Amino acid sequence: MSRGLVHGGDGWERLDARTVAIALSWSVAPSVPAVAAVVTMGPSLRTVIPLVAVLAVLTGIAAYGLLRYATTRYRVTGERVEVRSGLLFRRHRSVPRDRVRAVDVTAGPVHRLLGVAVVRIGAGEHESGLRLDAVSRSRAGSLRLLLGRENATSAPAALAELRPAWIAFALLSSWTPLIGLAPFGALFRVLEIFGVEPAEVGFLRDVWEQATRSSPAVVAVAATSTVLAIGVLGALLLHVEVWWGFRLTREPGGAYRMRRGLLTTRSLSLQADRLRGAELSEPLPLRWGGGARLRALVAGIDPDDREERTSAALLPPAPRRTALKVAAQVLGDPALTAHLRPHPRAALRLRLSRAVWPPAFLAVSLAGLGAWLSWVPDTLWLLAPACVPVALLLAADAHRSLGHGLTGRYLLTRYGTARRRTVALRRDAVIGWTVGRSPAQRRRGLMTLTAATAAGAYRVRDVHVGQGLAFAEEAVPSLLEPFIVPSAPPVPAGS
């Protein structure tokens, strides 16, 4: 047992005293724009009242940080990790050391400036983890030994490092337009909080007057170009901030460690026996560029939680061949490159029928608006039929993406078009099957088979009933068999 990990005496420790300064920092930065608004527009009820409200809220946040420091204690013993917190309502949480599956060390800009870090200790269940905000860097480093590396002597093996050329994949992010709109949304939100009309702001008034004197086509092109330019720049900056210095290594003690971040640094250690598989994700723009994302399927991490899903990322957006290579190293099997069984043509017909309904509904809605409102063009409904070819092409691509299979100890499933996902899931990680059939699927003899695991639920979509049940039985023998009722043999004629 490492002496640096378990302290003497009763072992109870406080959070780092610099936690107080971090709490106070929450009150400084957000109050700057509020004060600037009062100085710029002059003191009045509509500016001072929001400022007082903002300062009151931020003061409460700072007071909460002080209270947390004063009432939180933690200790690490040979058997458990414990945290006590609270003043009126005391809370004592305890996790056995043999249940610790991940140690996540994060340090934002203020934390790095003060030499502290936030430590999250995962125990394989969403609500059972512990969070220490914040401890010193040296203490955070020693807490990583909870994964059992204190006796390791060999150096970690590097599996992947960031390549400068990978930054090009940041331009293919589907979030780029939303990133471009974000600054405008934030600006108008601030103006609304302080009760300021956009027409009262000089440069906004000038832009609006210029737009009204220009043709709609010029305005549309200028607005789209501006949003895309801001979005591309924002996507590049966000990519650099999140993935700067990325490095994936296999630790001697059997854990994987991911380190990344420019302003906010993050170091996540995952035990290998907590991995349940891997997912190759290919959003449509990234797929066109030959790129992909790779993340680990980890017991105890919610796949629907964006923050937790990002923490399990094994690679930034990277070339697909690189993602497949890293996946083979992590899984110990090139499972994601295995051949997949295609799905029946009934699944294609189902997707084609689904693709037609949204444009039809849109056409009827736009035609109704054109008949009801005089300022809506009568021909606007024609935009909906123009979308039908694109919808049909996406439906056909969604069918081509469908597939499932088995290779070694992994079962595979693939689905999606806007975001195609290929999942390699350990067969021994499946703890249950769910069979779902919509009315449209029942008419076509299809079903959706869902594998339940501690790392989330993963679907085999729109597979033939017989094919899906046979696949489930082959993947995990005897798990689904008690719930299958065999069809009755045919009755001989004349009996």
Legacy VTK file of the C-alpha trace (Angstrom):
# vtk DataFile Version 3.0
C-alpha trace
ASCII
DATASET POLYDATA
POINTS 495 float
0.000 0.000 0.000
1.400 3.386 -0.974
2.239 5.580 2.009
1.271 8.659 -0.033
-2.227 7.320 -0.551
-3.289 6.458 3.014
-2.568 9.067 5.663
-1.809 8.336 9.273
-4.120 8.832 12.266
-7.805 8.644 11.492
-6.972 9.658 7.920
-9.652 12.349 7.517
-8.517 15.263 5.318
-9.963 18.599 4.263
-10.251 19.813 0.706
-7.445 22.148 -0.315
-7.801 25.626 1.219
-7.491 27.159 -2.240
-11.037 25.866 -2.850
-12.185 29.093 -1.169
-10.461 31.201 -3.824
-12.094 29.122 -6.565
-15.517 29.754 -5.051
-14.833 33.491 -4.920
-13.697 33.479 -8.565
-17.254 32.548 -9.572
-18.350 35.956 -8.292
-15.723 37.972 -10.144
-15.850 37.011 -13.826
-19.671 37.001 -14.383
-20.109 40.330 -12.615
-17.753 42.157 -15.023
-20.255 42.428 -17.945
-23.015 43.426 -15.522
-20.896 46.257 -14.125
-19.828 47.264 -17.647
-23.486 47.530 -18.683
-24.213 49.906 -15.791
-21.168 52.030 -16.590
-21.938 52.160 -20.317
-25.688 52.870 -20.144
-25.697 54.689 -16.840
-27.372 53.691 -13.567
-31.105 53.162 -13.798
-33.677 50.757 -12.432
-33.480 48.499 -15.500
-29.689 48.132 -15.191
-29.076 48.321 -11.433
-31.782 45.815 -10.419
-30.436 43.034 -12.709
-26.910 43.842 -11.490
-27.939 43.505 -7.848
-29.736 40.240 -8.626
-26.681 38.833 -10.434
-24.364 39.821 -7.582
-26.739 38.308 -5.011
-26.797 34.990 -6.861
-23.024 34.957 -7.281
-22.517 35.808 -3.623
-24.687 32.835 -2.740
-22.517 30.626 -4.967
-19.396 31.883 -3.216
-20.948 31.292 0.212
-21.843 27.760 -0.837
-18.212 27.162 -1.830
-16.997 28.369 1.573
-19.509 26.142 3.348
-18.470 23.140 1.264
-14.823 23.626 2.217
-15.684 23.972 5.886
-17.892 20.870 6.066
-16.272 18.366 3.663
-13.838 15.693 4.803
-12.507 12.664 2.954
-10.183 9.770 3.650
-8.640 6.806 1.861
-8.071 3.622 3.837
-6.789 0.247 2.776
-10.352 -0.895 2.066
-12.510 2.156 1.296
-12.717 5.733 -0.002
-15.041 7.882 2.135
-16.444 11.411 1.893
-18.395 13.300 4.560
-20.170 16.539 3.677
-23.038 18.808 4.693
-23.887 21.030 7.655
-27.567 20.602 8.528
-27.930 17.371 6.595
-24.782 15.311 6.967
-23.957 12.879 4.175
-21.467 10.032 4.423
-20.603 8.233 1.197
-18.281 5.266 1.000
-16.928 3.221 -1.933
-14.906 -0.008 -1.552
-11.510 0.331 -3.195
-12.019 -2.828 -5.222
-15.090 -1.153 -6.788
-13.145 1.852 -8.087
-13.194 1.693 -11.887
-12.110 5.180 -12.973
-10.281 8.226 -11.643
-10.941 11.467 -13.547
-8.662 14.436 -12.769
-9.816 17.780 -14.240
-8.283 21.241 -13.834
-9.848 24.371 -15.332
-7.927 27.608 -15.875
-8.552 28.861 -12.312
-7.689 25.455 -10.842
-4.434 25.348 -12.815
-3.548 28.873 -11.744
-4.028 27.910 -8.093
-2.364 24.488 -8.421
-5.408 22.335 -7.588
-7.620 19.847 -9.456
-11.057 18.227 -9.273
-11.015 14.449 -8.748
-13.969 12.239 -9.653
-13.800 8.625 -8.472
-16.085 6.330 -10.469
-17.327 3.054 -9.035
-19.186 1.551 -11.966
-22.599 3.040 -11.122
-23.903 6.462 -12.109
-24.819 7.603 -8.584
-22.094 5.847 -6.575
-19.075 7.937 -7.556
-17.303 10.486 -5.371
-16.216 14.032 -6.263
-13.489 16.053 -4.550
-13.470 19.722 -5.577
-10.675 20.519 -5.107
-7.405 18.935 -3.913
-3.783 19.762 -4.592
-2.117 18.477 -7.760
0.151 16.138 -5.824
-2.797 14.694 -3.921
-4.759 14.277 -7.159
-1.809 12.374 -8.604
-1.653 10.050 -5.612
-5.406 9.370 -5.825
-4.840 7.920 -9.280
-3.122 5.049 -7.456
-6.590 3.864 -6.474
-6.504 1.949 -9.768
-3.614 -0.109 -8.434
-0.562 1.383 -10.162
1.535 1.900 -7.035
3.573 -1.272 -7.648
4.008 -0.775 -11.403
7.576 -0.432 -12.600
7.372 -0.481 -16.399
6.585 2.579 -18.517
3.114 3.078 -20.018
2.645 2.052 -23.658
1.463 4.831 -26.012
-1.497 3.838 -28.206
-2.298 7.171 -29.878
-1.197 10.810 -29.881
-2.719 13.890 -31.445
-1.631 14.637 -35.018
-1.744 18.243 -36.339
-3.497 17.084 -39.523
-6.463 15.841 -37.488
-7.553 19.406 -36.820
-9.040 19.423 -40.337
-11.757 17.078 -39.073
-12.931 19.815 -36.695
-14.219 21.688 -39.773
-16.557 18.759 -40.496
-18.412 19.098 -37.221
-22.213 19.076 -37.535
-22.268 21.638 -34.685
-20.564 24.344 -36.770
-23.771 26.281 -37.702
-24.986 26.233 -34.083
-21.611 27.464 -32.861
-21.910 30.333 -35.376
-25.335 31.308 -34.007
-24.308 31.082 -30.339
-22.681 34.578 -30.022
-25.792 36.256 -31.450
-28.061 34.314 -29.121
-25.897 35.245 -26.128
-25.862 38.940 -27.116
-29.638 39.201 -27.448
-30.090 37.263 -24.211
-27.912 39.770 -22.311
-29.847 42.678 -23.859
-33.112 41.054 -22.790
-31.883 40.570 -19.203
-31.057 44.271 -18.894
-34.224 45.385 -20.699
-32.392 46.943 -23.659
-34.037 46.942 -27.078
-31.677 45.916 -29.929
-32.632 49.111 -31.787
-31.031 51.125 -28.956
-27.616 49.592 -29.635
-25.789 51.633 -32.285
-24.069 48.959 -34.350
-27.147 46.705 -34.362
-29.279 49.591 -35.609
-26.752 50.310 -38.384
-26.687 46.660 -39.453
-30.483 46.493 -39.594
-30.717 49.688 -41.667
-28.121 48.356 -44.087
-29.987 45.046 -44.376
-33.307 46.738 -45.158
-31.664 48.655 -48.035
-30.169 45.477 -49.580
-31.834 42.708 -51.553
-33.009 39.623 -49.606
-30.592 37.392 -51.549
-27.583 39.536 -50.573
-28.727 39.613 -46.936
-29.205 35.819 -46.878
-25.747 35.188 -48.375
-24.071 37.653 -45.999
-25.844 36.234 -42.945
-25.055 32.632 -43.895
-21.414 33.457 -44.611
-21.042 35.271 -41.298
-22.595 32.433 -39.303
-20.461 29.808 -41.054
-17.270 31.836 -40.628
-17.916 32.259 -36.903
-18.904 28.596 -36.663
-15.738 27.350 -38.378
-13.526 29.541 -36.188
-15.420 28.471 -33.078
-15.198 24.794 -34.033
-11.426 25.089 -34.521
-10.936 26.865 -31.197
-13.158 24.355 -29.392
-11.266 21.438 -30.945
-7.922 22.894 -29.857
-9.203 23.568 -26.329
-10.657 20.085 -25.825
-8.051 17.911 -27.550
-4.754 19.799 -27.176
-1.982 17.455 -26.055
-4.155 14.341 -26.419
-2.392 11.103 -25.545
-3.822 7.621 -24.993
-1.677 5.131 -23.083
-2.012 1.690 -21.589
-0.805 1.776 -18.004
1.256 -1.098 -16.545
-1.454 -1.807 -13.965
-4.023 -2.668 -16.639
-5.688 0.747 -16.996
-6.090 3.082 -19.965
-5.255 6.750 -19.472
-6.415 9.658 -21.665
-4.870 13.092 -21.220
-6.042 16.172 -23.102
-6.944 19.870 -22.856
-5.390 23.298 -23.345
-7.003 25.644 -20.806
-8.939 22.939 -18.968
-6.770 19.833 -18.663
-8.213 16.400 -18.072
-6.680 13.067 -17.166
-8.998 10.045 -17.110
-7.880 6.574 -16.038
-10.128 3.589 -16.805
-9.619 0.024 -15.709
-9.414 -2.404 -18.611
-11.859 -4.822 -16.972
-14.460 -2.050 -16.942
-14.500 -1.851 -20.750
-17.446 -3.550 -22.415
-16.605 -2.721 -26.014
-16.146 0.227 -28.378
-18.280 2.407 -30.649
-17.184 3.849 -33.994
-19.267 6.958 -34.700
-19.383 8.566 -38.158
-21.515 11.731 -38.414
-22.393 12.420 -42.040
-19.988 15.365 -42.649
-17.170 13.461 -40.911
-17.927 10.317 -42.937
-17.686 12.298 -46.184
-14.201 13.389 -45.111
-13.087 9.830 -44.236
-13.073 10.499 -40.493
-14.646 8.909 -37.439
-14.900 9.151 -33.653
-14.070 6.330 -31.277
-15.245 5.903 -27.717
-15.102 3.157 -25.143
-18.226 1.472 -23.856
-17.630 1.637 -20.128
-19.677 0.105 -17.319
-21.198 2.846 -15.187
-20.977 5.632 -17.794
-24.317 6.814 -19.141
-24.108 6.767 -22.984
-26.887 9.401 -23.134
-24.970 11.847 -20.920
-22.891 14.083 -23.197
-20.234 14.874 -20.566
-19.764 11.240 -19.586
-19.811 10.136 -23.229
-17.046 12.640 -24.018
-15.004 11.441 -21.043
-14.954 7.931 -22.538
-13.644 9.148 -25.909
-10.612 7.143 -27.003
-9.747 9.510 -29.874
-10.567 12.989 -31.148
-12.137 13.099 -34.633
-9.487 11.236 -36.644
-9.022 9.238 -39.864
-11.231 6.164 -39.901
-8.297 3.804 -40.395
-6.616 5.248 -37.294
-9.791 4.788 -35.250
-10.056 1.154 -36.382
-6.407 0.537 -35.493
-6.787 1.977 -31.983
-10.038 0.044 -31.478
-8.255 -3.216 -32.372
-5.527 -2.444 -29.816
-8.016 -1.645 -27.059
-10.375 -4.548 -27.778
-7.626 -7.040 -28.538
-9.571 -7.946 -31.685
-10.195 -6.145 -35.024
-13.896 -6.642 -34.388
-15.056 -3.356 -35.945
-13.712 -4.446 -39.337
-15.614 -7.756 -39.372
-18.205 -8.552 -42.051
-21.791 -7.705 -41.071
-24.953 -9.504 -42.134
-27.279 -7.297 -44.226
-30.885 -6.631 -43.217
-33.909 -7.594 -45.351
-35.403 -5.424 -48.064
-38.467 -5.003 -45.865
-36.308 -2.691 -43.747
-35.616 -0.611 -46.864
-39.337 -0.337 -47.653
-39.999 0.721 -44.061
-37.419 3.502 -44.267
-38.642 4.696 -47.660
-42.181 4.984 -46.311
-40.925 6.925 -43.291
-38.975 9.279 -45.580
-42.086 10.303 -47.559
-44.340 11.266 -44.665
-42.426 14.313 -43.285
-42.267 16.162 -46.669
-45.950 15.359 -47.258
-46.916 16.791 -43.861
-44.725 19.854 -44.522
-46.322 20.413 -47.934
-49.847 20.329 -46.493
-48.839 22.700 -43.658
-47.201 25.225 -46.010
-50.134 25.073 -48.423
-52.491 25.767 -45.535
-50.402 28.729 -44.386
-50.359 30.082 -47.939
-54.159 29.941 -48.107
-54.607 31.463 -44.652
-51.920 34.185 -44.563
-51.652 36.595 -47.442
-47.978 37.350 -46.863
-46.976 33.653 -47.221
-46.199 32.826 -50.920
-48.692 30.385 -52.446
-45.859 28.358 -54.009
-43.892 27.912 -50.777
-45.304 24.386 -50.364
-43.246 23.297 -53.401
-40.165 23.310 -51.174
-41.454 20.144 -49.461
-41.638 17.945 -52.602
-38.159 19.193 -53.525
-36.903 17.582 -50.302
-38.285 14.147 -51.202
-35.296 12.981 -53.340
-32.880 13.896 -50.526
-35.051 12.101 -47.962
-35.205 8.972 -50.155
-31.423 8.970 -50.634
-30.908 9.223 -46.868
-33.404 6.390 -46.319
-31.527 4.173 -48.789
-28.235 5.019 -47.065
-29.785 4.191 -43.690
-30.715 0.747 -45.009
-27.209 0.165 -46.383
-25.822 1.059 -42.975
-27.861 -1.606 -41.190
-25.948 -4.717 -40.195
-25.141 -7.119 -37.377
-22.753 -9.992 -36.763
-20.551 -11.979 -34.409
-16.785 -12.241 -34.246
-14.870 -13.875 -31.433
-16.192 -12.649 -28.090
-17.934 -9.599 -29.590
-21.339 -9.014 -31.118
-21.642 -6.226 -33.665
-24.430 -3.884 -34.703
-24.482 -0.929 -37.084
-27.208 1.616 -37.827
-27.820 5.295 -38.621
-27.202 7.657 -41.512
-26.918 11.197 -40.132
-24.728 9.571 -37.492
-23.747 6.035 -38.400
-22.686 3.947 -35.408
-20.847 0.651 -35.404
-20.779 -1.024 -31.988
-18.590 -3.922 -30.881
-20.020 -5.248 -27.609
-18.657 -8.029 -25.470
-21.055 -10.961 -25.547
-20.494 -11.779 -21.862
-21.518 -8.187 -20.993
-25.098 -8.707 -22.220
-27.410 -9.189 -19.248
-30.735 -9.122 -21.070
-32.578 -8.746 -24.379
-35.572 -6.581 -25.235
-37.673 -7.250 -28.319
-39.648 -4.290 -29.692
-42.069 -4.275 -32.633
-43.944 -1.221 -33.882
-47.138 -1.645 -35.946
-45.175 -0.873 -39.137
-42.541 -3.465 -38.180
-45.179 -6.126 -37.456
-46.711 -5.685 -40.901
-43.295 -6.340 -42.461
-42.116 -9.134 -40.164
-39.395 -6.981 -38.554
-38.323 -6.191 -35.011
-35.734 -4.217 -33.042
-33.540 -6.276 -30.727
-31.944 -4.402 -27.801
-28.990 -5.733 -25.795
-28.947 -4.454 -22.194
-25.541 -4.057 -20.511
-24.005 -2.142 -17.621
-22.572 0.207 -20.274
-25.950 1.060 -21.820
-28.429 -0.457 -24.269
-27.523 -1.141 -27.915
-29.938 -2.005 -30.715
-30.078 -4.261 -33.731
-32.668 -2.328 -35.712
-35.191 -3.569 -38.248
-34.017 -7.167 -38.432
-36.248 -10.051 -39.544
-37.908 -11.709 -36.537
-36.442 -15.161 -37.132
-33.020 -13.752 -37.968
-32.997 -11.537 -34.877
-34.028 -14.271 -32.450
-31.436 -16.647 -33.911
-28.785 -13.945 -33.586
-29.662 -13.313 -29.926
-29.484 -17.045 -29.131
-26.179 -17.435 -30.963
-24.644 -14.356 -29.309
-25.630 -15.274 -25.740
-26.877 -18.874 -25.619
-29.872 -19.663 -23.389
-30.469 -16.035 -22.313
-33.525 -15.510 -24.527
-34.557 -19.157 -24.902
-36.959 -19.307 -21.872
-39.058 -16.494 -23.387
-39.414 -17.948 -26.890
-42.575 -19.918 -27.609
-41.944 -22.356 -30.476
-44.505 -22.326 -33.243
-46.892 -25.276 -33.286
-46.234 -27.924 -35.931
-48.741 -28.023 -38.787
-51.743 -30.306 -38.290
-51.896 -33.081 -40.921
-54.865 -32.845 -43.278
-57.795 -35.076 -42.399
-56.816 -35.494 -38.747
LINES 1 496
495 0 1 2 3 4 5 6 7 8 9 10 11 12 13 14 15 16 17 18 19 20 21 22 23 24 25 26 27 28 29 30 31 32 33 34 35 36 37 38 39 40 41 42 43 44 45 46 47 48 49 50 51 52 53 54 55 56 57 58 59 60 61 62 63 64 65 66 67 68 69 70 71 72 73 74 75 76 77 78 79 80 81 82 83 84 85 86 87 88 89 90 91 92 93 94 95 96 97 98 99 100 101 102 103 104 105 106 107 108 109 110 111 112 113 114 115 116 117 118 119 120 121 122 123 124 125 126 127 128 129 130 131 132 133 134 135 136 137 138 139 140 141 142 143 144 145 146 147 148 149 150 151 152 153 154 155 156 157 158 159 160 161 162 163 164 165 166 167 168 169 170 171 172 173 174 175 176 177 178 179 180 181 182 183 184 185 186 187 188 189 190 191 192 193 194 195 196 197 198 199 200 201 202 203 204 205 206 207 208 209 210 211 212 213 214 215 216 217 218 219 220 221 222 223 224 225 226 227 228 229 230 231 232 233 234 235 236 237 238 239 240 241 242 243 244 245 246 247 248 249 250 251 252 253 254 255 256 257 258 259 260 261 262 263 264 265 266 267 268 269 270 271 272 273 274 275 276 277 278 279 280 281 282 283 284 285 286 287 288 289 290 291 292 293 294 295 296 297 298 299 300 301 302 303 304 305 306 307 308 309 310 311 312 313 314 315 316 317 318 319 320 321 322 323 324 325 326 327 328 329 330 331 332 333 334 335 336 337 338 339 340 341 342 343 344 345 346 347 348 349 350 351 352 353 354 355 356 357 358 359 360 361 362 363 364 365 366 367 368 369 370 371 372 373 374 375 376 377 378 379 380 381 382 383 384 385 386 387 388 389 390 391 392 393 394 395 396 397 398 399 400 401 402 403 404 405 406 407 408 409 410 411 412 413 414 415 416 417 418 419 420 421 422 423 424 425 426 427 428 429 430 431 432 433 434 435 436 437 438 439 440 441 442 443 444 445 446 447 448 449 450 451 452 453 454 455 456 457 458 459 460 461 462 463 464 465 466 467 468 469 470 471 472 473 474 475 476 477 478 479 480 481 482 483 484 485 486 487 488 489 490 491 492 493 494
